[in-house]
Amino acid sequence: QVQLVESGGGLVQAGGSLRLSCAVSGRIFSSITMGWYRQAPGNQRELVASVTSGGSTSYADSVKGRFTISRDNAKNTVYLRMDSLKPEDTAVYYCHTERIFGLKPEAFDYWGQGTQVTVSS
């Protein structure tokens, strides 16, 4: 089983920054497209950003220009740097295995435990 451990959440004032980390177990991390999701109270979980094994990135419109996803394959870790944070960014943030070459996404579906991000006004 693949295990994902998230860290880096916390309380920050509006306009501040945080960096989330997700450490992934196993020896196939470099082949996985990784994603960051978030879920606020009363809302559905939404995809925030993703990064492919080749380093291509994508972002939700709400975070473009403010968030940056990256990966360090030597450390089996994916990061989400969040700048210019807004109160509406408050949510639990989750790391997720999006895709791996040769498998359908539903056949390779692992989640982290989530880390709370709270942005005060």
C-alpha positions as CSV (number, residue, x, y, z in Angstrom):
1,Q,0.0,0.0,0.0
2,V,1.1,3.6,-0.7
3,Q,1.1,5.9,2.3
4,L,1.0,9.7,2.1
5,V,1.9,11.8,5.1
6,E,1.1,15.6,5.0
7,S,2.5,18.4,7.0
8,G,2.9,22.2,7.0
9,G,-0.6,23.4,7.8
10,G,-1.4,26.0,10.3
11,L,-2.8,29.4,11.1
12,V,-1.7,32.4,9.1
13,Q,-2.9,35.9,8.5
14,A,-4.3,37.0,5.2
15,G,-1.5,37.9,2.8
16,G,0.9,35.4,4.4
17,S,2.4,32.2,3.1
18,L,2.6,28.5,3.9
19,R,4.3,25.5,2.4
20,L,2.7,22.1,2.6
21,S,4.6,18.9,2.2
22,C,3.5,15.4,1.3
23,A,5.9,12.5,1.8
24,V,5.0,9.4,-0.2
25,S,6.1,5.8,0.6
26,G,7.4,3.3,-1.9
27,R,9.8,3.4,-4.8
28,I,7.5,4.4,-7.7
29,F,6.9,8.1,-6.7
30,S,8.7,9.5,-9.7
31,S,6.1,7.8,-12.0
32,I,3.1,9.3,-10.2
33,T,1.1,12.4,-11.1
34,M,0.4,14.0,-7.8
35,G,-2.4,16.4,-6.8
36,W,-3.4,18.7,-4.0
37,Y,-7.0,19.0,-3.0
38,R,-8.9,21.1,-0.4
39,Q,-12.2,20.8,1.3
40,A,-13.8,23.7,3.3
41,P,-16.7,23.1,5.7
42,G,-19.9,22.7,3.7
43,N,-18.1,22.3,0.4
44,Q,-17.0,19.4,-1.8
45,R,-13.4,18.5,-2.1
46,E,-11.8,20.3,-5.1
47,L,-8.6,19.9,-7.0
48,V,-6.2,22.8,-6.4
49,A,-3.1,21.8,-8.3
50,S,-1.3,18.8,-9.9
51,V,2.1,18.0,-11.1
52,T,3.0,15.2,-13.6
53,S,6.0,12.9,-13.5
54,G,7.5,15.1,-16.1
55,G,7.0,18.3,-14.1
56,S,4.0,19.7,-15.9
57,T,1.7,21.7,-13.6
58,S,-1.9,22.7,-13.6
59,Y,-3.9,24.9,-11.2
60,A,-7.5,25.8,-10.3
61,D,-8.4,29.3,-11.4
62,S,-8.9,30.4,-7.8
63,V,-5.2,29.9,-7.0
64,K,-3.4,30.7,-10.2
65,G,-0.6,33.1,-9.6
66,R,-0.6,32.5,-5.8
67,F,0.1,28.7,-5.4
68,T,3.0,26.7,-6.7
69,I,3.1,22.9,-6.8
70,S,6.5,21.1,-7.1
71,R,8.1,17.8,-6.4
72,D,11.4,16.4,-5.3
73,N,11.7,12.9,-6.6
74,A,14.9,12.2,-4.5
75,K,12.9,12.8,-1.4
76,N,9.6,11.2,-2.6
77,T,7.9,14.5,-1.7
78,V,5.4,16.9,-3.3
79,Y,5.0,20.5,-2.1
80,L,2.4,23.2,-2.3
81,R,3.7,26.7,-1.7
82,M,0.8,29.0,-1.0
83,D,1.4,32.8,-1.2
84,S,-0.9,35.8,-0.8
85,L,-3.3,33.6,1.2
86,K,-6.9,34.7,1.6
87,P,-9.6,33.7,4.2
88,E,-11.4,31.8,1.4
89,D,-8.3,29.5,1.2
90,T,-9.2,28.1,4.6
91,A,-9.7,24.3,4.3
92,V,-8.3,20.9,5.0
93,Y,-5.7,20.2,2.3
94,Y,-5.1,16.7,1.0
95,C,-2.4,15.1,-1.0
96,H,-3.5,12.5,-3.6
97,T,-2.1,10.1,-6.2
98,E,-3.8,11.2,-9.4
99,R,-2.3,8.9,-12.1
100,I,0.4,6.5,-12.8
101,F,1.4,5.4,-16.3
102,G,-0.3,2.1,-17.3
103,L,-3.1,2.2,-14.8
104,K,-6.5,3.8,-14.7
105,P,-6.8,6.6,-12.0
106,E,-9.4,4.6,-10.1
107,A,-7.0,1.6,-9.8
108,F,-4.3,3.8,-8.1
109,D,-6.2,6.0,-5.6
110,Y,-4.5,7.0,-2.4
111,W,-5.0,10.0,0.0
112,G,-3.2,11.6,2.8
113,Q,-4.8,12.3,6.1
114,G,-5.2,16.0,5.4
115,T,-3.7,19.1,7.1
116,Q,-5.6,22.1,8.2
117,V,-4.9,25.5,6.8
118,T,-6.7,28.5,8.4
119,V,-6.3,32.0,7.1
120,S,-7.5,34.9,9.4
121,S,-8.8,38.2,8.1
